[in-house]
Amino acid sequence: MLRPILFLHRWLGVAVGLVMTIWCLSGFVMLYWDYPRLMPDEQIRGLAPLNLPAAALAHAGLPADMPLSAARVEMMAGRAVLRATPAIDPGRPIAQMRAMPANIDLATGRPIDGLSEAEALAVGRSFGRHYGIGGDALAAVPTGMDQWTVQTFRRHQPMHRIDYAGGATAYVAASGEVVQQTSRAERFWGWLGAVPHWLYPTLLRQDGALWSQVVIWSAFTGCFLTVTGLWVGIARLRRNRRGRIASPYRGLWWWHHMAGLFFGLLTLSWVASGLLSMNPWGFLESEAGFAERERLAGPMRWGDVAAAIGRLPALPPGTVRLETAPLGGRTYLAAVFANGRRIRLGGDGRPAPLARDELAAALASGPPVAALELMRGEDDYYYAHKYPVTLPVWRAVLDDAERTRLYIDPATGRLIRAFDGNGRAFRWLMDGLHSLDLPALRLRPIRDIVVLPLLAAVTLVCATGTWMGFRAVGRDFRRVRNRRRRRHGARIIAIEGATP
């Protein structure tokens, strides 16, 4: 069995081993630089202060009984706009729901389904000024999908790319929203980190199904390569003259053999957890967030939202966005500030802080609640690693089969995160194994001291194996070529000897 396994291990090491080496090298960058993305709080930071004229909602033109999942009012280059997300309504045809405008200019009542270059440039200038981008917006260029919009382009096309004097870029969607922003440094490190690590070049990633299958089968083959390497490494151990178990190899082969034996399981855990991060074949599928968010919020209709906004005596100073915050079927609003702070407003337009009893009553519409507490620190599922989290936060543990955990914003009652059984398993298998995202390893320099040497050791395993695989395959090709030459020479001699 050892010879065919060695053959497979060698040939897989040429192609997949090279990919695994790239994963390791880009992993060094990923420890410090993630894929550039515009987070929700950053999008809010780029908004201008909200100026909502009296009777502005009269131009919205939406039916009062239209069910909504969410709605918000904000500024777009000096104009107040309504951004509504229709909810699924069994009583309305899907085509009719899709035809309803989602983004409306409240000054004219016209739907916003595309911007001119001048309008996109005005949005980019406003965003850059409030966000704090150094340098003026130079131009708005119509753009297709590129390396930094592969996650957002299809939902927000057509897009304009805004180029700033300092090298930053922003992307303005057809709705007038800024949906992506990158800096020169983020793009540089993205090319060295996230793009190779996720096999993310635009040519491949633009086809989501193909990209998913390529990553899944590359990782699956990497797991097979690692397992066969461990098997071969153990099978090749021998006793030396002193009776100790040792490697029979020398030089680079010895380093690969020893590093593979000591760090092979770590290599396998990283490749396998990377495979699981793609949720192959729905292995860890979770819909807890969507289901619990809808149940906690309850139904909401446009007529109730418009009435609540109309009863506002005045916006709190510094408000940049007014958004819905429904809870238990009742309509509330939230005034959002540029620093991310939110104030919950009741139906009379006055501040309405969320009370424990109110939250408990809203949760009562679902499974029984086993525990409800205001958590002031982090736990194993709600913590800040690369991105900040809201604290304090309400944590509700449901008494259902999944022991679902809900983390709820204490300011608005909005569901922030939800973890069912599959969600918790994904957290440990992906974040725990792949990112070594453990409580003791989140603090620097402890994380650097532990993770960097481990990553270097796994890189040594993959890089030496890949190099030796290339050399071994090269020797195989040379042997085949020399054998063919000898056969060809023998045929020529035989033919010449047979010629009269």
C-alpha positions in Angstrom: 0.0 0.0 0.0 2.9 2.4 0.7 4.0 2.8 -2.9 0.7 4.0 -4.4 0.2 6.2 -1.4 3.7 7.7 -2.0 2.8 8.2 -5.6 -0.5 10.0 -4.8 1.2 12.1 -2.1 4.0 13.2 -4.4 1.7 14.2 -7.3 -0.8 15.9 -5.0 2.0 17.8 -3.4 2.9 19.4 -6.6 -0.4 21.2 -7.2 -2.3 21.2 -3.9 0.9 21.5 -1.9 1.6 24.8 -3.8 -1.9 26.0 -3.0 -1.5 25.1 0.7 1.8 26.9 0.8 0.1 30.0 -0.6 -2.6 29.6 2.1 0.1 29.6 4.7 2.1 32.6 3.4 -1.0 34.7 3.0 -2.1 33.6 6.4 0.7 35.7 7.9 -0.9 38.8 6.2 -4.4 37.8 7.3 -3.3 37.9 10.9 -3.1 41.7 10.6 -5.0 42.7 7.4 -8.5 41.4 6.5 -10.3 41.7 3.2 -11.3 45.4 2.9 -15.0 46.0 3.6 -17.2 48.9 4.7 -18.8 47.9 8.0 -22.3 49.2 8.9 -20.9 51.5 11.6 -18.4 52.9 9.1 -21.2 53.5 6.5 -23.1 55.4 9.2 -20.0 57.5 10.0 -20.0 58.8 6.4 -23.5 60.1 6.5 -24.4 63.8 6.7 -26.7 65.1 9.6 -30.3 64.2 8.8 -32.5 67.1 7.6 -36.1 65.8 7.4 -38.5 68.4 6.0 -42.0 68.6 7.3 -44.5 66.3 5.5 -41.6 64.7 3.6 -43.1 61.3 3.9 -46.1 62.4 1.9 -44.0 61.9 -1.2 -43.1 58.3 -0.4 -46.1 56.9 -2.3 -46.0 53.5 -0.6 -49.3 51.7 0.3 -50.1 51.9 4.1 -50.5 48.2 4.4 -47.2 47.3 2.7 -45.3 44.9 5.1 -41.7 46.0 5.8 -38.7 44.1 7.1 -36.8 47.4 7.8 -36.9 51.1 6.8 -34.6 54.0 7.3 -34.4 57.7 6.4 -31.0 59.3 5.7 -29.3 62.0 3.6 -27.9 61.4 0.1 -25.9 64.3 -1.3 -28.1 66.9 0.4 -31.4 65.1 -0.2 -33.5 63.1 2.3 -34.1 59.6 1.1 -36.2 56.6 2.3 -34.7 53.2 2.1 -37.4 50.5 2.6 -37.0 46.7 2.7 -40.2 45.0 1.9 -41.1 41.9 3.9 -42.5 38.7 2.3 -46.3 39.0 2.2 -48.2 35.8 1.3 -51.2 38.0 0.2 -49.2 39.7 -2.5 -47.7 38.3 -5.7 -43.9 38.2 -5.7 -43.7 40.2 -8.9 -45.8 43.0 -7.3 -43.5 43.1 -4.2 -40.4 43.3 -6.3 -41.9 46.1 -8.3 -42.4 48.3 -5.3 -39.7 51.0 -5.0 -37.1 50.4 -2.2 -35.2 53.7 -2.4 -37.2 57.0 -2.7 -36.2 60.6 -3.0 -38.5 62.2 -0.4 -38.2 65.7 -2.1 -39.7 64.4 -5.3 -41.2 61.0 -4.5 -39.2 59.5 -7.4 -37.6 56.1 -7.0 -33.8 56.0 -7.0 -32.6 53.3 -9.3 -29.5 54.8 -10.8 -27.3 57.8 -10.6 -25.5 60.0 -13.1 -21.8 60.5 -12.8 -22.3 64.0 -11.3 -24.8 62.6 -8.7 -22.4 59.8 -7.8 -19.6 62.2 -7.4 -21.7 64.4 -5.1 -22.4 61.3 -2.9 -18.7 60.4 -2.9 -17.7 63.9 -1.8 -20.2 64.0 1.0 -19.2 60.6 2.2 -15.5 61.4 2.1 -15.9 64.7 4.0 -17.9 63.1 6.8 -16.0 59.8 6.9 -12.6 61.6 7.1 -11.0 60.4 3.8 -8.0 62.4 3.1 -8.1 64.1 -0.3 -11.0 65.3 -2.4 -13.1 63.0 -4.6 -11.6 63.4 -8.1 -14.0 61.5 -10.3 -16.9 59.1 -10.4 -16.3 56.2 -12.9 -18.9 53.7 -13.9 -17.5 50.3 -13.0 -18.3 46.7 -13.3 -17.4 44.0 -10.8 -13.8 44.3 -9.7 -11.6 42.7 -7.0 -13.1 44.7 -4.2 -16.8 44.5 -5.1 -17.2 40.8 -5.8 -19.3 40.5 -2.6 -21.6 43.4 -3.3 -21.8 44.2 -7.0 -24.7 42.0 -8.0 -26.9 43.4 -5.2 -26.0 47.0 -6.0 -25.3 47.4 -9.7 -24.8 49.6 -11.6 -22.0 51.1 -9.5 -19.7 54.1 -9.7 -16.2 54.0 -8.3 -15.1 57.2 -6.6 -11.4 57.9 -6.7 -9.9 60.2 -4.0 -6.7 62.2 -4.2 -5.1 60.3 -1.4 -5.5 56.9 -3.1 -8.7 55.8 -1.4 -11.7 54.6 -3.3 -15.4 54.3 -2.5 -18.2 52.5 -4.5 -21.6 54.1 -4.8 -24.5 51.8 -5.6 -27.4 52.5 -7.9 -29.4 53.4 -4.7 -27.0 56.1 -3.8 -25.5 54.2 -0.9 -21.8 53.9 -0.4 -21.4 50.1 -0.1 -17.6 49.7 -0.2 -14.5 51.7 0.6 -10.8 50.8 0.3 -7.5 52.5 1.0 -4.3 52.0 -0.9 -2.8 50.1 2.0 -5.9 47.8 2.3 -5.7 47.0 -1.4 -2.0 46.2 -1.3 -2.3 43.9 1.7 -5.5 42.5 0.3 -3.6 41.2 -2.8 -1.1 39.6 -0.5 -3.5 38.3 2.1 -7.2 37.7 1.5 -7.2 37.3 -2.3 -4.7 34.4 -2.4 -5.9 33.0 0.9 -9.6 32.8 -0.2 -8.7 31.9 -3.8 -10.5 35.2 -4.5 -9.4 36.6 -7.9 -12.3 38.2 -9.7 -12.1 35.8 -12.7 -12.9 32.9 -10.4 -15.0 34.7 -7.6 -17.5 36.2 -10.1 -18.9 32.7 -10.5 -20.0 32.0 -7.0 -20.9 28.4 -7.5 -17.7 27.6 -9.4 -15.6 29.4 -6.8 -17.3 27.5 -3.9 -16.6 24.1 -5.6 -13.0 25.0 -6.3 -12.3 26.0 -2.7 -14.2 23.0 -1.3 -12.4 20.4 -3.4 -9.0 22.1 -3.0 -9.4 22.0 0.8 -10.7 18.4 0.6 -7.7 17.3 -1.5 -5.5 19.1 1.0 -7.0 17.1 3.8 -6.3 13.9 1.8 -2.7 15.1 1.1 -2.1 15.8 4.8 -3.6 12.5 6.0 -1.5 10.5 3.5 1.6 12.5 4.5 1.0 11.6 8.2 0.6 7.9 7.2 3.8 7.9 5.1 5.7 9.8 7.7 4.8 7.3 10.5 5.5 4.3 8.1 8.9 5.6 7.2 10.2 5.8 10.8 13.1 3.4 11.5 15.2 2.4 14.4 18.8 3.7 14.2 21.9 2.0 15.4 21.3 3.1 19.0 17.8 1.6 18.9 16.0 4.9 18.8 13.2 5.6 16.4 14.4 8.1 13.8 14.0 9.4 10.3 15.9 7.7 7.5 16.1 10.9 5.6 18.7 13.6 5.4 18.7 17.3 4.4 15.5 18.9 3.3 13.7 15.5 3.3 14.5 15.2 7.1 13.1 18.6 7.8 9.9 17.8 5.9 9.6 14.4 7.6 10.1 15.8 11.1 8.0 18.9 10.7 5.2 16.8 9.1 5.2 14.4 12.1 5.2 17.2 14.7 2.8 19.7 13.0 0.9 17.4 10.6 -2.2 17.3 12.9 -2.2 21.1 13.1 -1.9 21.3 9.4 -4.8 19.0 9.0 -6.9 20.9 11.5 -6.3 24.2 9.6 -7.1 22.7 6.2 -10.2 20.8 7.5 -11.6 23.8 9.3 -11.0 25.9 6.2 -13.1 23.3 4.3 -15.8 23.6 6.9 -15.8 27.4 6.6 -17.4 26.9 3.2 -20.2 24.9 4.8 -19.9 22.1 2.2 -23.2 20.4 1.4 -25.0 22.3 4.1 -23.1 20.6 6.8 -23.5 23.5 9.4 -26.4 25.3 7.9 -28.0 27.8 10.3 -31.0 30.1 9.9 -31.3 31.1 13.5 -30.5 34.7 12.9 -33.2 35.2 10.2 -35.9 33.3 12.0 -35.4 34.8 15.5 -35.0 38.3 14.1 -38.4 38.1 12.4 -40.1 36.6 15.4 -38.6 39.1 17.9 -39.5 42.1 15.8 -43.0 41.0 14.8 -45.0 42.4 11.8 -44.5 46.0 10.7 -46.3 48.0 8.0 -45.5 51.2 6.3 -48.5 53.1 7.6 -47.4 52.6 11.2 -43.8 53.6 10.3 -45.0 56.8 8.6 -47.3 57.7 11.5 -44.5 57.2 14.0 -42.1 59.4 12.0 -44.9 62.0 11.6 -45.3 62.3 15.4 -41.7 63.1 16.0 -41.6 66.6 17.6 -37.9 67.0 16.4 -34.9 64.9 15.7 -32.3 64.6 18.5 -29.4 66.9 17.5 -26.7 65.1 15.6 -28.9 62.4 14.1 -27.6 61.0 10.8 -30.2 58.3 10.3 -33.7 57.4 11.5 -34.3 53.7 11.3 -37.1 51.3 12.4 -36.6 49.3 15.6 -39.8 47.1 15.9 -40.2 44.9 18.9 -43.0 42.4 19.6 -45.2 43.8 16.8 -44.9 47.4 18.0 -43.3 50.1 15.9 -40.4 52.0 17.4 -37.8 54.2 15.8 -34.1 54.6 16.5 -32.2 57.9 16.1 -28.7 56.9 15.0 -25.6 59.2 15.5 -22.3 59.3 13.5 -20.5 57.5 16.3 -22.9 54.5 16.2 -24.9 55.5 19.3 -28.6 54.9 19.1 -31.6 56.4 21.0 -34.9 54.4 20.9 -38.0 56.5 20.3 -41.5 55.5 21.1 -44.7 56.0 19.1 -45.0 59.6 20.6 -41.6 60.5 19.4 -40.1 60.6 22.9 -37.1 58.5 24.1 -38.3 55.0 25.1 -35.5 53.0 26.8 -35.8 49.3 26.4 -37.0 47.6 29.7 -36.3 44.0 30.7 -40.1 43.3 31.0 -40.7 44.6 27.5 -38.0 42.5 26.1 -39.2 39.4 28.0 -42.7 39.9 26.7 -41.4 40.1 23.1 -39.4 36.9 23.6 -42.5 35.1 24.9 -43.8 34.8 21.4 -41.2 32.1 20.7 -39.8 29.2 22.7 -39.5 29.5 26.5 -36.6 31.6 27.7 -34.2 29.7 30.0 -32.1 32.7 30.9 -32.2 36.4 30.2 -29.4 38.7 31.5 -27.7 42.0 30.7 -24.2 40.9 29.9 -21.5 43.5 30.5 -18.5 41.4 29.4 -17.8 39.1 26.5 -18.5 35.4 26.4 -17.4 32.5 24.1 -19.8 33.5 21.3 -20.0 37.3 21.6 -16.7 39.0 21.7 -14.5 41.5 19.9 -11.7 40.1 17.8 -11.3 41.9 14.5 -14.4 44.1 14.9 -15.9 45.8 17.9 -19.1 44.6 19.6 -21.8 46.4 21.5 -21.6 46.2 25.3 -23.5 45.8 27.5 -25.8 43.4 25.6 -28.9 41.4 26.5 -28.2 37.6 26.2 -31.2 35.3 26.0 -30.8 31.5 26.1 -33.9 29.8 24.7 -35.2 26.5 26.2 -35.5 24.9 22.8 -33.8 21.8 21.3 -30.9 23.9 20.0 -30.4 26.0 23.2 -30.4 29.0 20.9 -28.5 32.1 22.2 -29.7 35.5 21.2 -27.7 38.7 21.7 -29.9 41.8 21.7 -29.0 45.5 21.5 -30.1 47.1 24.8 -30.6 50.4 23.2 -33.1 49.3 20.4 -34.1 45.7 21.0 -32.5 44.8 17.7 -31.1 41.2 17.4 -27.4 41.4 16.9 -26.3 37.8 16.7 -28.0 34.4 17.1 -26.4 31.0 17.6 -28.2 27.7 17.4 -26.4 24.3 17.6 -24.9 24.5 14.1 -23.9 28.2 14.8 -22.0 27.2 17.9 -20.3 24.3 16.1 -19.3 26.5 13.3 -17.8 29.0 15.8 -15.5 26.3 17.3 -14.7 24.4 14.2 -14.0 27.5 12.1 -13.0 30.4 14.4 -11.6 28.1 17.1 -9.6 25.7 14.9 -8.9 27.8 11.8 -8.2 31.2 13.3 -7.2 29.9 16.8 -9.8 32.4 18.0 -9.6 31.4 21.7 -9.9 33.7 24.7 -6.2 33.3 25.7 -5.0 34.0 22.2 -6.9 37.2 21.4 -4.6 39.5 23.3 -1.4 40.7 21.7 1.5 40.0 21.9 0.4 36.6 23.3 -1.3 35.9 20.0 1.8 36.8 17.9 4.1 34.8 20.2 2.0 31.6 19.8 0.4 31.8 16.4 3.4 33.1 14.3 5.7 30.1 15.2 2.9 27.6 14.6 2.1 29.1 11.2 5.8 29.2 10.3 6.1 25.5 11.2 3.1 24.6 9.0 4.5 26.7 6.2 7.7 24.7 6.5 5.7 21.5 6.1 3.9 22.7 3.0 6.8 24.5 1.3 9.3 21.7 1.7 6.8 19.1 0.5 5.9 21.2 -2.5 9.6 21.8 -3.4 10.4 18.1 -3.1 7.3 17.2 -5.0 8.4 19.4 -7.9 11.9 17.9 -7.8 10.6 14.3 -7.7 8.2 14.9 -10.5 11.0 16.5 -12.5 13.2 13.4 -12.0 10.3 11.2 -13.1 9.9 13.2 -16.3 13.6 13.0 -17.0 13.6 9.2 -16.4 10.6 8.8 -18.8 12.3 11.1 -21.4 15.6 9.2 -21.1 13.8 5.9 -21.4 12.1 7.0 -24.5 15.4 8.2 -26.0 17.0 4.9 -25.3 14.1 3.1 -26.9 14.2 5.4 -29.9 18.0 4.9 -30.2 17.6 1.1 -30.0 14.9 1.2 -32.8 17.2 3.2 -35.0 20.1 0.7 -34.4 17.8 -2.2 -35.1 16.6 -0.6 -38.4 20.1 0.2 -39.5 21.3 -3.3 -38.7 18.4 -4.8 -40.7 19.1 -2.6 -43.8 20.9 -4.6 -46.6 
